[in-house]
Amino acid sequence: MKIFFIVGLLLSLNVVLNLCGSVSAHKSSRVAIGEQPLSKIAIHQTVLALHESASIKASPLLLGLKGEDTEWVDIELEHPEPSDDDWVGVFSPAKFNASICFLENSPYGEPFICTAPIKYKYANHSTPTYAQTGKATLKFQLINQRGDFAFALFSGGLSNPRLVAISNYIAFANPNAPLYPRIATGKSWDEMTVTWTSGYNIDKAVPFVEWGSKGNHPTRSPAGTLTFDRGSMCGDPARSVGWRDPGFIHTSFLKELWPNTRYYYKLGHMLSNGSYVWSKMYSFKSSPYPGQDSLQRVIIFGDMGKAERDGSNEYADYQPGSLNTTDQLIKDLDNYDIVFHIGDLPYANGYISQWDQFTAQVQPITSAVPYMIASGNHERDWPGSGSFYDTEDSGGECGVIAETMYYVPAENRAKFWYATDYGMFHFCIADTEHDWREGSEQYAFIEKCLASADRRKQPWLIFAAHRVLGYSSDYWYGLEGSFEEPMGRESLQKLWQKYKVDIAFFGHVHNYERTCPIYQNQCVNSEKSAYSGTVNGTIHVVAGGGGSHLSSYSEVNTSWSLFKDNDYGFVKLTAFNHSSLLFEYKKSSDGNVYDSFTISRDYRDVLACVHDGCEPTTLAT
């Protein structure tokens, strides 16, 4: 493989500070629970304080010599005036001084450093005696992110950083390599999409996927290429300190797949000189034909976030369960067929480097099974951007990154609602960050999606969305008295009842909860674990314990709540046939089942008349 490695020298660092975003300082050297760790670094307040006796060295210089996309790096540092508040930031690209700055209405004048690190550790992380000796070693795990890397030693803590020393540059052998494949169902049952990230625009290389089943001649399918720029972001920090070039996102459509067939694929780029750059080989199993009677297994959760295996950034208790959920799903990869991550993916909150790190974290899953996502507040919401909620939860991303990085079979990916089939399941995925109320465009979609399910072929009808539009015993919902997102179920519950939705899933609230089959605040079935015949109402499930900091329950004992668990976990649905469904809630810590129920019924039970769910009849003969 040709080596792509550029080593540069740091430009002179001679200007004063700032940044065009509003990064709040925090007096403590540790950050508050639930806040994006990078947001607490007051990078705009950096003071140039290079010390001739301080040093920081990184090795090895060249990473990924055997095609690896993840490598460990050793750091050695010395500081003659050490403190427990000293920290090391990882910057990529390695040149992070004022020469690359983009100024937009900056209240500070010219910046000295205008980009946040992609991760950081305290200097004493692995060396408790650092404050006494001034010497320490660290290990960072880096992923290939289309750029070189430099390490910077700061004193003064996160709120008053003073740049003390800068390391040598290191880089991956091919920083442009095609990486982190993410597969998703297409708009027809016999189509699978493959999306990935690289450093190659179409003027440098032609992207494609080479794929086929075992023993057959492989096919090549072209890929489209998208990206976004700083101007696509709606606000800070995404437009300022959080900005990082996303590279190029490619999507290929693999069509006319045979059902339940194992396909092998690899990502390719044909360079302008006629040579090829290849990824490693991956595989997936194609979807079953809609209505096909076979074993079909689905994973559902929300709010996972990302975490660092090297321990960096982990000072905020931000997503403490993220790696447990990821690792449990990787361990169990042969035992499920499709994943639904219903909103709040990396919680990047405008720090764009975190999206690469998230796609790398979940890549063993997303490369092997369809990984379907929903839009959450941390992907979409930004004032004046058309989101239903006028909050700054996306950090200025306003949905652009999620809809570019991940494919969903929506008519308009900026409106993140869609339908998809998987064998005996029909899924209607709503977008709670856009208006869902009666009379809205999305309400019309939801009714059309629910009505389109052929319940003889696809008996298991599932609704999913990020915010809780149904029922939750969340503490904050309890204070509001509604036990739902305000205006959540007023319009939708009549649709769930009319079309006899089996289960409605939600995230946003970071715990697990299951209700009885319910309609208009009343349990309509006294059974708790083995439902049969006509169920009469929809079971509501909060599955928001994917990894982010946990939420508290209300002190009110809600009569419709059957099971709660304030821990990290996910749900697994197993359809054995058209008449038998198994629901299981598993904890991420051990993969064991802590709550379950079954549904057993015949087609006539789905057709049966229930309250507000009866087809009209006539007396005419």
PAKE-853865 format. One record per residue: x, y, z of N, C-alpha, C, CB in turn; residue in one letter. Coordinates in steps of 0.2 Angstrom, whole numbers, plus 5000, padded with zeros to 4 digits. Last residue first. Glycine has a CB too. Example, Ala and Ser with C-alpha at 12.3 -4.5 7.8 and 13.67 -1.06 7.14 Angstrom:
BEGIN
506449895035506849955036506450005039507049975029S/506649725039506249785039506649845039505749785045A/
end
This chain:
BEGIN
461249675020461449615018461549605011460849565021T/461649815031461449795024461649715023461749835018A/462249865042461649825043461449795036461149855046L/464049875042463349905039462849845041463449915032T/465449945051465049885048464349915046464949835053T/467149995053466450015052466049955049466350075048P/468249915064468149935057467349945057468349885052E/468849985080468349935076468249965069467749935080C/469450045090469850015085469449965081470449975088G/468850095101469150145096469550115091469550195100D/469049935108468750005109469150055105468850025117H/469149815095469249835101469049915102470049835103V/468749675085468549745087468749755094467849745086C/470149575077469549585082469449655084469749545088A/471249565070470649585066470049605071470349545061L/472049495078472249565076471649595073472849555071V/471449375080471449425086471649495084471949395091D/471549315067470849345069470949385075470449285070R/472849275068472749335064472049365066472749315056Y/473249235085473149225078472949285075472549165078D/474549245098473949265095473849235088473749335096R/475549295111475349235107474649245104475349165111S/476949375118476249385115476149325110476249445110I/477849375133477749345127477049375124477749265127T/479149465142478449445141478349415134477949505142F/480349515154480149485148479449475148480549415147S/481849575162481149575161480949545154480949655161D/483149535162482849555168482149565168483249615171Y/484349425155483749455154483449465161483249395151V/486149475153485549435156484949465155485749415163N/487249555150486849525145486249475147487249485140G/487949625159488049555159487649515153487849525166D/487749765157488349745161488449665160488149755168S/486549785150487249795146487749765150487349865145S/485149685153485649735155486249725151485749725163K/483749665142484349635145484849695147484749605139K/482149615140482549675142483149645145482149725147Y/481149535127481649535133482049595134482149475131E/479749465120480149525122480549515128479549575124F/479249355107479649355114479949425115480149305115L/477849305099478349355099478649355106478049425098L/476949205087477249205094477849255094477549135095S/476349205075475849195081476249205087475549135081S/477249195065476649245064476249245071476249235058H/478749165074478249145068477749205068477949075069N/479649215082479749145081479349125074479549105086F/480349365085479749335082479949265079479549385075A/481049445098481149385094480449365091481449325098T/481849595103481249565101481349505097480749615097L/482749665116482749615111482049585109483249555112K/483349815123482749775122482949725116482149805121V/484549865135484249865128483749815128484849855123F/485449965148485149895144484849915138484749865149G/485850025164485950025156485749955153486750035155Y/484550065175485150035174485250045166485249965176D/483350055183483750115183484450095181483650165189N/481849985178482549975180483050035178482849905176D/480149935181480649985180481349965181480550045185K/478649875176479349855177479749915176479549795173F/477349925174477449855177478149845179477249815171L/476350065176477050045175477149975178477550095179S/475050115179475150075173475850055172474950125167W/475150185191474750125191474950085185474050135192S/476550265197476050265192475750195191476450285185T/476850335211476850265209476350265204476650225215N/477950475212477250455211477250375208476950495206V/479250505211479050475217478350455217479150525223E/479950465195479550505199479450475205478950525195S/481750415192480950405192480650455196480750335193Y/483150485184482750465190482050465188482850525195S/484350425172483750475174483450445180483250485168S/486150415169485450385171484950435173485450325176L/487150455155486950465162486250445164487250535165H/487050335141487150405144486950405152486750455140S/486750205137487350225140487450285143487850215134G/485450165135485950135131486650155133485850165124G/484150175141484750165145485350135141484550115150G/482850195135483350245134484050235138483050315136G/481650135132482250095132482850145131482250045126A/480050125137480650165137481250125137480550215143V/478650065130479250045133479750105132479549985129V/476950015130477450065130478050055133477150135132H/475749915122476249915127476749975126476649845128I/474149965117474849965115475249965122474950025111T/472649855118473049915119473749905117472949945126G/472049725115471649785117471949855117471249775123N/472449595113472749635118472349695120473449645116V/471649445109471649515108471849555114470849535107T/472849315113472149335110472249415109471649325115G/473949345127473649305121473049335119473549235124S/475449375136474849405133474549355127474949475130Y/476249355149476049315144475349335141475949235147A/476449455159477049425156476849375150477349385161S/475249515164475949555165476449525161476149555172K/473549555162474049505162474749545162474049465155E/472449645161472749635168473349585168472249605173S/472249765150472349695151472749685157472749675145N/472149905150471649865146471749795147471549895139V/472550035160472749975158472149935155473049935164C/472250205155472050145158472350085155471250145157Q/472650315147472850305154472650245158472650375158N/472250275134471950335138472050325145471150335136Q/472750115135472450165131472050215136471950125126Y/473949985136473650045139473350085134474150085143I/474749845143474449875137473949925139474049815134P/475849915156475349875154475149895147474749865159C/477549975152476949985154476449915153476550045151T/479249975157478749945153478049955156478949865152R/480850055156480150055159479750025154479950125162E/482550115160482050065157481350065160482349995156Y/483350275156483150215160482750165156482850235167N/483350415152483850365152483750315157484550405153H/482250475140482350465147482850405148481650445150V/482650445126482650515129482650515136482050555127H/481550335118482150345122482150405126482750345117G/480250215115480450275116481150275120479950325120F/479050115106479650115110479950195110480250075106F/477550025107477850085106478450095110477350145107A/476849875101477349905106477549975103477949855107I/475749855092475949805097476349845103476349745095D/474449945086475149945087475249905093475450015088V/473149965080473249905085474049895085472949845083K/472550065074472950015070473249965074473450055066Y/471850125085471550115078471850055074471450175074K/472950145094472350105096472050085089471850145100Q/473750235087474050175090473450125091474450185097W/472850335085473150305079473450235082473750345076L/472650385098472050355094472250315088471550415092K/473850435102473550375105472950345101473350385112Q/474250555095474450485092474150425095475150485093L/473750665101473550655094473650585092473950695090S/474250645114473550675113473350655106473550745114E/475550615118475050555115474350585114475050505121R/476250745120476450685117475950635114476850645122G/476050865126475750855119475850785116475850915114M/477650845134477050885133476750875126477150955134P/478050675136478250735133477650775132478650725126E/477350615151477450605144477750675142476750595140E/476750635163477050575162477150555155476750515166F/476150755167475850725161476150655160475950765155S/476650825177476050795179475750755173475550845180G/477850885178477350915174476650885174477650915167E/478450795187478350865189477850905185479050905190L/478550685178478050685184477950755187478350635189G/479450725170478750715167478250715173478750655163Y/480550715179480350785176479650775173480850805171W/480550575182480450625187480250695184481150635190Y/479650455172480250505173480050555178480450535166D/478750365168478750385175479350425177478750325180S/477950375153478550365156478450395163479150405153S/477050345137477050345145477750335148476550295147Y/477250425123476750385126476850395134476950315125G/478250495118477650525116477050475119477550515108L/479750535123479250495125478550525123479250475133V/480950555109480550575115479950535117480350655114R/481050455097481550475103481250495109482050525100H/480150305092480350375092480750395098479650425092A/479150185085479750205089479850275087480350155087A/478050045083478150115083478750135087477450155085F/477649895075478149925080478150005078478849895080I/476749755073476849825071477149865077476049845070L/476749595067477149635073477249705071477749595075W/476249535056475849535062476149585067475649475065P/476349535041476749565046476349585052477049635043Q/475249465035475949445033476449475038476149475026K/474149515041474249445040474949425039473749415035R/474349655041474449615048474449535047473949635053R/475149755032474749695031474849655037474949665024D/475249925035475449865038474949805036475549865045A/474750055032475050015027475249945029475650045024S/474450115044473850085040474150045034473450145037A/475650165048475250115052474750075048474950145058L/475950255037476350205039476050145043476950225043C/474850345038474950305032475350245033475250355027K/475050395051474450365050474550315043473850405049E/476350455049476250405054475650365052476250435061I/476050555039476550495037476350445042477250525038F/475250635046474950605040475350545038474850655034A/476150685055475550645057475250605052475050695060Y/476950755047477250695050476650655052477750715056Q/476250875044476450825038476650755041477050855035E/474850895055475550905053475750855047476050895059S/473650855060473650905055474350915052473350965058G/474150815076473650805071473650865066472950795074E/475950825078475250835080474750825074475150895084R/477350825076476950755075476250765076477250705079W/478650925071477950925074477650855072477550985071D/480250855075479750895071479050875073479850865063H/480850775084481050845084480750885078481850845082E/480350645083480050695088480250765088480150665095T/479950555070480450605072480150655077480750645065D/479650375070479450445070480050495072478850465074A/479550235061479950275065479850345064480750265062I/478750085060478550155059479050205064477850175060C/478949925054479249975059478950045056479949975060F/478449765054478349825051478449885056477649835048H/479049595054478949665057478849715052479649675061F/479249485047478649485050478549555054478549425054M/480449565037480149495038479449505041480549455043G/480549715040481049665041480649595043481549675047Y/480349875033480049815035480649765036479649785029D/480050045038480449995035480149925037481250005037T/479750225036479450155037480050105034478850145034A/480150385044480250335039479850265041480950315036Y/480750545047480350495048480250445042479550525050W/481650665047481850595049481350545051482350605055F/481950765036481350755040481350675041480650765036K/483050755029483050815034482450805038483050885030A/482850655020483150635026483250695031483850615025R/481350615013481750675014482150665021481350745014N/480950485014480850525008481250585008480050545007E/482050375021481550425022481550455015481750475027A/482950255025482450255019481950305020482250185018P/484450325030483850295032483350305026483550335039V/486250335033485650325028485050295032485850285022Y/487250445042486850385042486350385037486650375049Y/487850565039488350505041487950445041488550525048M/486850655036487350635031487750575033487850695031T/486050655047485750635041486250625035485250695039E/486950695057486650635057486350615051486050635062A/487350825052487850775053487450705053488250785059I/486150905052486550895046486950835047486950955045V/485450935064485250875060485750855054484550885058G/486051045070485451055067485250995062485351115064C/487251075077487251025071486651025067487450955074E/487251155088487351195081487351145075487951235081G/487051075098487751115098487851145091488251065100G/485851015100486350985095486951025095485950995088S/485151095110485451025112485950995107484850985113D/484651215111485251215108485651145109485751265111E/482851225107483451215112484051215108483351155116T/481451225103481851285102482451285107481551345102D/480751085094480951115101481551165100481251055105Y/480651065081480051075085480151105092479651015086F/481751155070481651095075481051115079482251085079S/482051265062481451225060481351165065481651195053G/482951345068483251305062482651255060483751255065S/482851425079482751455072482951415067483151515072G/483951335090483451385089483451415082483551445094P/484051155087484351215087483851275086484951215082W/484050975087483751045090484251105090483551035097D/484750855082484350905078484250975081483650875077R/485450775091485650775084485350835080485350715080E/484850785103485550805102485850795095485950755107H/483550745101483650815102484450835101483450835109N/483650615087483550645094483750715095484050605099G/483050515074483350585076483150595083483050635071S/483550345073483050395073483350465076482450375078A/484350215063484350265068483750315068484950315067I/484850055061484350105059484350155064483650065058M/485949955054485949995060485550055058486650015062Y/486049785049485749855048485649895054485049845044P/487649715053486849715053486649785052486649685060V/488949745051488749675050487949665050488949635056A/489349865053489649835047489349765046490349825047S/488849895065488549925059488849895053488750005059T/489649825074488949805074488749835067488549845079I/490949875073490849795072490149775072491149765079P/490650015074490849985068490749905067491550005065Q/490550085086490050045084490150005077489350075083V/491750165086491550125091491050065090491250165097Q/491750235074492250185075492050135081492950215077A/490650315076490650265070491150215071490750305064T/491250395087490650355088490550295082490050395088F/492250455080492450415086491850365087492650445092Q/491650535071492050485069492250435074492750515067D/490950615081490550575076491050515073490250615070W/491850695087491550635091491150595086491150665096Q/492250795079492650745079492350685083493350765083S/491250895081491150855076491650795076491250885069I/490350955093491050935093491150875088491350915100Y/488950965094489351015090490151005090489251085093G/488650855102488450925104488850975100488450925111N/488850715102489350755100489250835102489550755093A/488050605106488050665110488650705108488050645118Y/488050495097488650515101488650565106489250525096P/486450485097486950435095487550455099487050445088L/484950515099485450525103486050475103485250535111D/483850375093484050445094484550455099483450475097G/483650225093483150275092483350345095482550255096I/484350115084484550155089484150225088485350175088H/483949955080483650015080483950065086482850015080F/484649825071484649865077484349925075485449875079V/484449645066484449715064484349755071483749735060I/484749515071484749535064484749605062484149495061D/485649415083485149465081485249485074485149525086Y/486749335086486049325089485549375088486149305096N/487949375083487649315079486949305081488049255080D/488349465093488149485086487849435082488849505083L/488649475106488049445105487849445097487449465109D/489749565107489749495109489249445107489849485117K/489149675103489649645099489749575101490349685100I/488349705114488049695107488549665102487749755104L/489249725124488749665124488449655117488249685129Q/489949835119490249775119489849715120490749775125D/488949935120489249915113489549845114489749975112T/488649935133488149915128488449895122487649975127T/489849975138489549905141489049885135489249915148N/490050095133490550045130490249975133491250045133L/489050175139489050165132489450105130489350225129S/488850205152488650135150488750125143487950125152G/489250335154489650285157489450215155489550295165P/489350475147489050415145489350345148489050405137Q/489850555158489450585152489050525149489850615147Y/490650585169490050535170489550545164489750535176D/491650675166490950705167490450655168490850745161A/492850625162492850655169492150685170493350715169Y/493450555151492950525156492950555162493050445156E/494350595142493750625142493250605147493350625135N/495150425141495150505140494450525140495450515134S/495150295142494950325148494950405147495450315153G/495250215131495850235134495750275140496350275129D/493950205126494250145129494950165132494450095124R/492750325128493450315126493750255130493850375127E/491050325122491550335127492250315124491350285133A/489550395116490150365115490550365121490450395109K/487750355116488350395117488950365115488350425124G/486350305118486950265120487550315121487150215115M/484950325116485350365120486050335123484950385126D/484050175115484150245113484750265118483550285113G/483650015107483850055112483950125110484450025116F/483349855101483049925101483349955107482349925101I/483549715089483749755095483549825095484549755096I/482749575084482749645083483049675090482149685081V/482549425074482749455080482949535079483349415083R/481649295067481849365066481949395073481349395062Q/481449145059481649175066481949245064482249125069L/480049155048480749125050480949165056481249145044S/479049185035479049145042479749115044478449095042D/478949335028479249275028479249245035479949275025Q/478449465027477949415029478249345029477449415024G/479649515016479149535020478549485021478749605018P/481049415016480549435012479949455017480249385007Y/482449465026481949415024481449445020481649375030P/483949545021483349545024482849485022482949615023S/485649465021485049505018484449495022485049495011S/486949485032486449445030485849485027486149395035K/488649535028488049545031487549495028487749615030F/490449565030489849535028489249545031489949455028S/492049635024491449625029490949585026491249695031Y/493749655022493149625020492649615026493349545017M/494549815022494549745024493849725022494649735032K/494649925008494549915015494649845016493849935017S/495849984996495249934998495249935005495449864996W/496250074982496250074989495650034991496350144992V/497050054966496450044970496650044978496149974969Y/497550144951497650094957497050094961498350114961S/497350244942497150174940497250124946497450154934G/497650374946498150334942497950264940498750334946N/496550404953496550434946497150404942496750504947S/495850254962496250324961496350344954496950314965L/494450194967494950184961495250254961494550164955M/494050114982494150184979494650174973494350234984H/492950014991493450024986493450094984493449974980G/492449895003492449965001493049974997492350015007L/491749735002492249775004492249845000492949745002K/490749595007490849655003491449695006490249705004Y/489649455005490249485008490449545003490849425007Y/488049395012488449435006489049455009488049485003Y/486949265015487549305017487949325011488049245021R/485249285014485849265011486449305014485749275003T/483849325015484149275020484849245018483749225023N/483449334998483249345005483649295009482549325006P/484549414986484149354988484049364996484549294986W/484449584981484749534985484249474986484949564992L/484349694972484149634970484449574974484249624963E/485749804977485049784975484949714973484849834970K/486549914986486649844984485949824983487049804989L/487150074985486450034986486549964982485850074982F/488250174995488150134989487450084990488750084987S/488850325000488350275001488250244994487650315003T/490150415009489950385003489350335004490550344999H/490750565014490350515016490050485010489750535021I/492350635018491850625013491450565015492150615006F/492750745031492950705026492350695021493150635028G/492350845040492050775041492350725036491350775041P/493450955049493250925043492950855043493850935038D/492651015064493250975061492950945054493450915066R/492151125076492151115069492751065068492151175065W/492151175089491951105088492051085081491251095090G/492451315088492851265091492751195090492951275098V/491251335076491851365079492351315082491651415084S/490051275073490351325068491051345070489851375067R/489751205084489951165078490251215072489251135075A/489451265096490151255094490351225087490551215099P/488651385086489251355090489051305095489551415093D/487551345071487851385077488451355080487251395082G/487251265060486851315062487051365068486151285064C/488251215047488151215054487751275056488751205058M/488651245034488051205035487851195042488151135032S/489851305035489251345033488651305034489351375027G/490751205036490651245042489951285041491251285043R/490051075025490551115027490351155033490751165021D/489850905021489550965023490151005025489050955029F/489650775008489950805013489650865016490750825012T/489450624998489150685001489650715006488450675004L/489350524984489750554989489450624991490450564986T/488750354979488650434979489150464985487950454980G/489550214971489250254977489250324976489750244983A/489150074961489450134963489150164969489250184957P/489549904964489049954964489350024965488449934969S/490149754957490349824959489749864958490949844955R/490049584962489749634958490049704961488949634959T/490949424960490749484964490549544959491349514968P/490349264957490749324954490549384957490749324947H/490149154970489849194965490349244963489149214966N/490549104982490549064976490349094970490149004978G/489549194993490049154992490049104986490049104998K/488949354985488849294989489349244988488149254988S/489649514984489349454981489249404987489749434976G/490449674980490049624984489849564981489549664988W/491249824981491249764978490949704983492049744976E/490749984980490749934984490749864980490049924989V/491650144977491150094975491150034980491350064968F/492250304971492050254977491550204974491750294982P/493650364963492950344962492750294967492850314955V/494650504968494550434968493850414967494850394974A/494750644967495350604969495250534967495550614976K/493550694965494050714960494750684961494150794960D/492750644975492650614968493250634963491950624966I/493850634989493250664986493250634979493350744985N/494350535002494350544995493750574992494450474992Y/494350495015494650565014494650575006495350565017G/492850425021493550425018493750495017493550385011S/491550315027491850385027492550375024491950415034T/489950235021490650245024490950305024491150185022W/488550135019488850205020489550205023488350255023T/487550035010488250035013488450105013488749985010V/485949965010486450015008487050015013486050085010T/485049835002485449855007485849915005485849795010M/483549764996484049814995484349835002483749884992E/482349704996482849674993483449714992482649634987D/481349795001481549735005482149705003481049685006W/481749964997481349904996481749845000481449884988S/482550065002481850075002481350014999481750134997K/483649975013483550025008482750035008483750005001G/484449965029483949935024483849995019483349915028T/486249985031485550005033485049975027485350075034A/487849995038487349965033486649985036487449895032I/489350075038488650075041488150045036488550145044R/491150065040490450045036489850045040490549985032P/492450125043491850125047491150115043491850195051Y/493350185028493250165035492550165038493750195040L/494650215017493850195018493750165024493550165012P/495950325020495750255019494950255020496050205024A/496750435022496150445018495750375017496350465011N/497950405029497350445033496750445029497650515035P/498950285029498450315024497850345028498150255019N/499650285041499950275034499550305029500150205033A/499250415053499150345050499450345043498350335049F/500550515062499950505057499850435055500050545051A/501150645073501150575070500550565066501050525077I/502350775077501750745073501750675072501650785067Y/502950815094503050795087502350775084503550745086N/502050925105502350865103502550865096501950795105S/502251065115501851035109502350975107501751085104I/501951145131502351105126501951075121502751055130A/501051235137501651225139502151195134501651185146V/499651345137500051295133500751295134499951315125L/498551355149499151385147499551335143499551405153R/496751375152497351335150497951375147497051295144P/495751385163496251435161496851405158496451475168N/494951275163494651335163495151395161494251355169S/495651155165495251165159494951235158494651115159L/497351195171496651165171496251175165496251185177G/498551245171498051295172497351265172498051345167G/499451185157499351195164498751235165500051225167S/499551065143499251125146499351125154498551135144F/500350995130500350995137500051065139501050975140L/499750915115499950975118499850965126499451035116A/500050815101499850815108500150875111500150755111F/499450795084499950825089499650825096500150895087A/499150705069498950715076499550755080498750655080F/498350715053498850695057498750715064499550725055D/496850635046497250695048497850675052496850745051G/495750545046495950585040496350645041495250605037R/495750465057495250525056495450565051495150555063Q/495950315065496050355059495550405057496150305053N/496050335082495750305077495950345070494950305077I/497050305097496850345091496550305086497450385088L/497250295114497050255108496750305103496450205110Q/498650335123498050355120497850305114498150435117F/499450335138499350295132498650325130499250225134K/500850425147500150415145500050365139499750485144L/501950465160501850425153501050415153502150365153T/502850595167502250555167502250515160501650595168A/503650705179503650665174503050615173504350615174K/503550785190503550815184503650775178504050875184G/503550735203504150715199504150765193504150645198T/502350775209503050785213503650775209503050725218Q/501350755200501450825203502050835207500850835208A/501550615197501750675192501850735196501150675187Y/501150505204501750545207501950605202502350505208T/500250435197500050475202500550525205499850425208P/500050415181500650425185500450465191501250455181T/498950415173499350345174499950355179499550315167S/498550545175498050495174498350425175497850495166H/499150665176499350615181498850555180499150645188N/498750745165499450715165499550665170499950775166A/497150705160497550735164498250705164497250735171Y/496750695142496850665149497250705153497250595148K/495650715128496150745133496150695139495950815135Y/495150735111495050705117495650735122495150625116K/495250835101494750785100494650735106494950735094I/495251005107495550945105495050885104495950925111P/494451145097494551105103494951035102493851085106A/495151285090494851215089494951175095495151175083T/495951395090495251405088494851335087495151445082C/497051485099496851415097496151425096497051365103I/497051625097497651595097497551515096498051595104F/496051735087496151675092496851655092495651625090P/495751915087496051855084496151795089496751865080E/494351955097494851975092495151905089495352015096G/493251915104493851915108494451945103494051845110Y/492051895098492051955103492751955106491551935109P/491851865081492251845087492251905092492951825086S/491151855069490851885075491151875081490151875075N/492051725065491451745063491151785069490951685061E/493551655058493251705063492551725060493751765064L/494451515058493851545055493551595060493351485052F/496151465058495551495061495051525056495751545067C/497351425055496851385052496151415055496851315054I/498251505061498251505054497751465051498951475051S/498351485075497851535072497851535065498051595075A/498551305077498651365079498151415075499351395078N/498651165074498051185077498051265080497851145083F/499151035066499251115066498651145068499451135058K/498650915066499150925070499251005071499750895069A/496750905064497450905062497950935067497550945055P/496950865081496950835074496550875069496750755073S/497650845097497350885091497450855085497750955092F/497350805113497550775107497250815101497350695106V/498050875128497550875123497750845117497250945122G/498350845145498650835138498050835133499050775138V/498550945160498150905155498450905148497450915155W/498650995177498950985170498650935166499750975171D/498250985190497751015185498051015178497551085186D/499250945197498750895196498250925191498450875203D/500751015190500151025194499650965193499851095194S/502551055188501951015187501351025192502150935188P/503651125182503251155186502551115186503151235185E/504351055172504751075178504351105184505251125177P/503850915164503650985166503951005172502850995166H/503750785152504050815157503850895158504850815156E/503050635145503050715146503450725152502350735146L/502650525132503150545138503150615138503850515136E/501450415126501650485127502150485133501050535128I/501050295113501350315120501550385120501950265120D/499550245106500050285106500350305113499850355102V/498750115097498850145104499550185103499050085109W/497550125084498150105086498250145093498750135081E/496450075070496450095077497150075080495950065082T/496550025058496150095059496150115066495450085056D/497849945050497449955056497150025056497849945062E/498749915040498049925038497649935044497749875034G/499949905045499649845042498949855041499749785047K/500250035049500650005044500449945041501349995046L/499650115058499250085053499650055048498750125050G/500750255060500250215063499850175057499650245067L/502250335064501850305059501350255061502250285053L/502850355076502750415072502250395066503350435068L/502250275091502650285085502450335081502650215082P/502450425101502750375097502250315097503450345100S/502850595107502350545105502650485100501750575101A/503250695120503450655114502950605113504150625115K/503550855127503050795126503250765120502350825126I/504350965140504350925133503750875133504950885132S/505051105147504551055146504551025140503851095147A/506051195146506251135149505651085150506451155157S/505451305140505951275136506151205140506551325136E/503751325138504251315143504851275140504051285150H/502451425132502951375131503551375135503151375123L/501251485134501751485140502251435138501351475146A/499851575128500451545126501051545132500751575120L/498251535135498851585135499451545133498951605142V/496551515131497251485131497751545131497351445125T/495251545130495651575135496351555136495351575142Q/494651465121494751535119495151575124494051565118H/494551345128495051345123495251415121494951305117I/494051285141493951355138494551375134493951405145A/493151145141493851165140493751235137494251125135I/491951095141492151125147492851155147492051085153K/491651025130491351095131491651135137490551095131S/492150905131492550945128492251025128492550925120L/491050835139491750855142492150905138492150785142P/489450885139489950865135490650885137489850895128Q/488750845155488950895150489450865146489150955154E/488350745165487950755160488150815155487250775162G/489150825179488850765176488350785171488450725182I/490450945176489850915179489550865175489350975179A/492250905177491650935174491050905177491650935167V/493650965186493250905183492550935181493150855189R/494251075190494651035185494250975183495351015188S/493151215192493451145194493751115189492851105196S/492751325185493251335190493551265192493051365196K/492451335168492251295174492851295179491951225172H/491851435155492351405159492051375165492851465161A/490951405140490951425147491451395151490251415150S/491051465124491251405128491351425136491951375126V/490351515112490251535119490451475123489551565120S/491551555098490951525102490951545109491051445101G/492651605093491951635091491451605094491851635083C/494051645103493651595099492951625098493551525102L/495651685108494951685108494551625105494751735105N/497151775110496651725111496051735108496551715117L/498651825100498251815106497551775105498051885109V/499951745092499451785092499051775098498951785086V/501051665088501151725091500551775091501651755086N/501851525084501251535088501351605091501151485093L/502351475068502451515074501851535078502851575072S/501751305064501951375062502051415069501351405058L/502651155066502151205068502351275066502051195076L/502951065051503251095057502651145059503851135056L/502450895046502550975045502751005052501851005043G/502250755036502550785042502650855041503150745045V/501150645029501450715029501650735035500850765025I/500950505021501150525027501450595026501650485031F/500450365014500250435014500450465020499450445012F/501150245005501150275011500950345010501850265015I/500250114996500650174996500650215002500450224990K/500449945000500050005000500450065000499550005006M/
end
